[in-house]
């Protein structure tokens, strides 16, 4: 069988994988319920219910081995699709920064402060109003300390830590792929792409016959690296 034509930078854009959309909904929906549950379990958290107990802890423990892994998996897939579309251009990094850092800044300034205010009211018996606390929050106030001398860090991203971590991984990936485009990685990825083209067509035909798009998702990372090596800007 003759090998098909080479995939161009335009043709390489993958179709939308609906199951990834559902995984994204599952991952973020689970995060909401998990953080609500943290209010009611005996584990340490920013704010605790007076009725906290052990009842739902086994259920929450079941999600601990895979909850964040699932979130990073979905985010990595989104990153790979953006790489296929935009390459490792400055525009790609700018888009990722906008999608990660702007929500992070909004969260630090708007979403997290009420949680921190309730935390200092419960743990440190702060009696001031929210407006007064927000001034302290923005001023990097370091006076909320426990008996061991551990002080609450303000401002804080609290449960939004995932966003700066993901941006750091994105930046490292961008630097590695940019470096590869300037060094000897292109030939290696070209060979990987040719091998993927030969084996991927058979997998896609079998996947289509079975009504599954999972093999396409498995090949995304490999295709992304190969595509970058040939079409990096």
C-alpha positions in Angstrom: 0.0 0.0 0.0 1.4 3.4 -0.9 1.9 5.8 2.0 -0.5 8.7 2.0 0.5 12.3 1.4 2.4 14.1 4.1 0.3 15.9 6.7 0.5 19.6 6.3 0.3 22.2 9.1 -3.3 22.8 8.0 -4.3 19.2 7.5 -2.9 18.2 10.9 -5.6 19.9 12.9 -7.4 17.1 14.7 -11.2 16.9 14.9 -12.9 17.7 18.2 -12.8 14.7 20.6 -16.1 14.8 22.4 -15.0 12.4 25.1 -12.3 14.9 26.2 -15.0 17.5 26.6 -16.8 15.2 28.9 -13.6 14.4 30.8 -13.1 18.1 31.3 -16.6 18.5 32.7 -16.1 15.5 35.0 -12.7 16.7 36.2 -13.9 20.2 37.1 -17.2 19.1 38.5 -15.4 16.7 40.7 -13.1 19.5 42.0 -16.2 21.5 43.0 -17.7 18.6 45.0 -14.3 17.7 46.5 -13.6 21.2 47.8 -17.1 21.4 49.2 -16.4 18.1 50.9 -13.3 19.5 52.5 -15.5 21.8 54.6 -17.1 18.7 56.2 -14.3 16.3 56.8 -11.9 16.2 59.7 -8.8 17.1 57.5 -7.3 20.5 57.8 -8.7 23.1 55.4 -9.1 26.9 55.2 -12.6 26.9 56.7 -14.2 24.1 58.6 -17.8 23.2 59.5 -18.7 22.8 63.1 -20.3 19.5 62.0 -17.1 18.1 60.3 -16.6 14.4 60.7 -15.4 11.2 59.0 -18.5 10.1 57.1 -17.5 11.0 53.6 -13.7 10.7 53.9 -13.5 7.2 52.4 -15.3 8.4 49.3 -13.0 11.4 48.9 -10.0 9.1 49.4 -11.1 7.1 46.4 -10.5 10.1 44.2 -7.1 11.1 45.5 -5.0 8.7 43.3 -6.4 10.0 40.0 -8.3 13.3 40.6 -5.4 15.7 39.7 -4.0 13.3 37.2 -7.2 13.5 35.2 -7.1 17.3 35.3 -3.5 17.3 34.0 -4.4 14.8 31.3 -7.2 16.9 30.0 -5.1 20.1 30.1 -2.2 18.3 28.3 -4.5 17.2 25.6 -5.7 20.8 25.1 -2.1 22.0 25.0 -1.3 19.4 22.3 -4.2 20.5 20.1 -3.1 24.1 20.4 0.4 23.1 19.4 -0.9 21.3 16.3 -2.8 24.5 15.4 -0.3 27.2 16.2 3.1 25.5 16.5 5.6 26.8 19.0 5.1 30.4 18.0 5.0 33.3 20.4 1.3 33.4 19.7 0.8 30.0 21.2 2.6 30.9 24.4 0.7 34.2 24.5 -2.6 32.3 24.2 -1.7 29.9 27.0 -0.6 32.7 29.2 -3.9 34.5 28.6 -5.9 31.4 29.4 -4.0 30.5 32.5 -2.6 33.7 34.1 -5.6 36.0 33.6 -8.0 33.6 35.4 -5.2 33.2 38.1 -5.0 36.9 38.6 -8.8 37.2 38.8 -8.9 34.4 41.3 -6.3 35.9 43.5 -8.0 39.3 43.6 -11.7 38.2 43.6 -12.3 34.5 44.3 -9.7 33.8 47.0 -10.0 36.8 49.4 -13.5 35.9 50.8 -12.2 32.4 51.6 -9.1 33.9 53.3 -11.3 36.3 55.2 -13.4 33.5 56.6 -10.3 31.6 57.4 -8.7 34.4 59.5 -12.1 35.0 61.2 -12.3 31.3 62.2 -8.7 30.4 62.9 -7.3 33.8 64.1 -10.5 35.4 65.5 -10.2 38.4 63.2 -13.2 40.7 63.8 -12.7 43.2 61.0 -15.0 43.6 58.0 -14.2 42.3 54.6 -13.2 45.7 53.2 -10.6 46.1 55.9 -9.4 42.6 55.4 -9.1 43.1 51.7 -6.7 46.0 52.3 -4.6 43.9 54.5 -4.7 41.1 51.9 -3.4 43.3 49.1 -0.8 44.8 51.4 0.8 41.4 52.1 -0.1 41.5 55.8 1.9 38.9 57.7 0.2 39.2 61.1 -2.1 36.2 61.0 0.1 33.6 62.8 -0.5 30.5 64.8 1.1 29.4 68.1 3.9 27.7 66.1 4.8 30.9 64.3 3.4 29.8 61.0 1.8 32.9 59.3 -0.8 33.0 56.6 0.6 34.1 53.3 -1.3 36.9 51.7 -2.2 37.3 48.9 -2.7 33.7 48.1 -3.9 31.5 45.2 -5.0 28.7 47.6 -6.8 26.0 45.6 -5.9 27.8 42.3 -2.3 26.4 42.6 -3.0 24.2 39.5 -2.9 27.3 37.2 0.6 28.5 37.9 1.9 24.9 37.9 0.3 24.3 34.5 1.7 27.5 33.1 5.2 26.5 34.4 4.9 23.1 32.6 3.7 24.9 29.5 6.6 27.3 29.5 9.1 24.4 30.0 7.5 22.5 27.1 7.6 25.6 24.9 11.3 26.1 25.6 12.1 22.4 24.9 10.3 22.4 21.6 11.8 25.7 20.6 15.2 24.3 21.4 14.5 21.1 19.4 13.6 23.2 16.4 17.1 24.8 16.5 19.0 21.5 17.3 19.0 18.0 15.9 15.5 17.0 17.0 13.9 17.6 13.6 15.2 14.4 12.0 14.3 12.2 15.0 10.7 13.6 15.0 10.4 13.2 11.2 11.2 9.5 11.5 8.7 9.2 14.4 6.1 11.0 12.3 6.7 8.7 9.3 6.3 5.6 11.6 3.1 7.1 13.1 1.7 7.8 9.6 2.2 4.1 8.6 0.7 2.6 11.7 -1.9 5.3 12.5 -4.0 4.8 9.3 -4.7 1.2 10.2 -5.6 2.2 13.8 -7.9 5.0 12.6 -9.7 2.7 10.2 -10.2 0.1 12.9 -11.2 2.8 15.3 -13.8 4.2 12.9 -15.2 0.7 12.4 -15.6 0.3 16.1 -17.0 3.8 16.7 -14.1 4.8 19.0 -11.9 7.9 18.9 -9.5 6.8 21.7 -6.6 5.8 19.4 -6.7 9.3 18.0 -6.2 10.7 21.5 -3.3 8.3 22.2 -1.5 9.5 19.1 -1.9 13.2 19.8 1.3 13.7 21.7 3.4 11.8 19.2 1.8 13.7 16.3 2.3 17.0 18.0 6.1 16.5 18.4 6.5 15.3 14.8 4.4 18.1 13.5 6.3 20.7 15.5 9.6 19.3 14.1 8.5 19.9 10.5 6.5 23.1 10.9 7.9 24.9 13.9 7.9 28.7 13.4 
